[in-house]
Amino acid sequence: MPASFRSTVLHSTGKASFDDIYDRPDPRAYYARMSELDYRIPELAKPHFEQLLADHRAATGIAAPTVLDIGCSYGVNAALLRLDTTMSDLFETYAEPTAPDLAARDRARLAAEDTMPGVRFIGMDASGPALDYARDAGLLHATVHADLEAADPTEAQRRILAGADLVISTGCVGYVTERTLLRVARAHGGKLPWMAHFVLRMFSFDPIATHLAALGYRTELAPGVFRQRRFASPEEQSQVCNTLAANGIDTQGIESEGWLYAQLHLSRPSPNLSIDHEDLH
């Protein structure tokens, strides 16, 4: 049996649960498991996030924006965006079972190689240990440990979220809904951050887009589909394909071939938007 088809526990969504690899003090177990599954969506997302940053600079004149990564885990997207690296490189980098202080090594690499000086990266996640590592390693400049599905951010958390100019994610939508994204969008109270979310095809972004539209967003579906990772088990593949079929989505040649696939949804404030501050509260 392939390593990726080890016994897995399924989340209520039908996806495999990886809760056990997000509570470690460093990302070695996380990268080891993701390597087994050929996890690649952050690398495929990188050029699209870079283009979004360029478009945002051109439209706003903000040379060094703040990027909020929702569901950031150990700061994977920040590592890919700030370093000239790949997922394969990260898998190899964190593969040493007895490596020295990994956070110190990451800080040294960032000091030498950071390709986005001045750009601030904020991470939000439900895993405290993952956030602690990413912040200690310097991959994230600030973190928000919160579950915004359950409650509004605290005032301290809201102030951090309010600094975001762009909001990105590569797999959290489905676990998070419009409740989280609306609370993020409303955090500033006077501006709306641009958003780019890679969302698995099994999850509809339409309800979120409808709620964002009420705030003044226009959402576009980018062309193409993007490989997220291999299925963790035959049971996961069966559950996901059944969900897609029930929603009238053809899986032939896509999920049927053994991979989870995502689509990119871009949400930006409509041009010449006049914000009604009552709608932001």
Secondary structure, DSSP 8 states (H G I E B T S, - for coil): --GGGS---B-TTSSB--GGGSSSSSSHHHHHHHHHTT--HHHHHHHHHHHHHHHHHHHH--SS-EEEEET-TTTHHHHHHHSS--HHHHHHHT--TT-S-HHHHHHHHHHHH-SSTT-EEEEEES-HHHHHHHHHTTS-SEEEE--TTTS---HHHHHHHTT-SEEEEES-BTTB-HHHHHHHHTSSSS---EEEEEEETTS--HHHHHHHHHHTEEEEE-SS-EEEEE-SSHHHHHHHHHHHHHTT---TTTGGGTEEEEEEEEEEE-TT----GGGG-
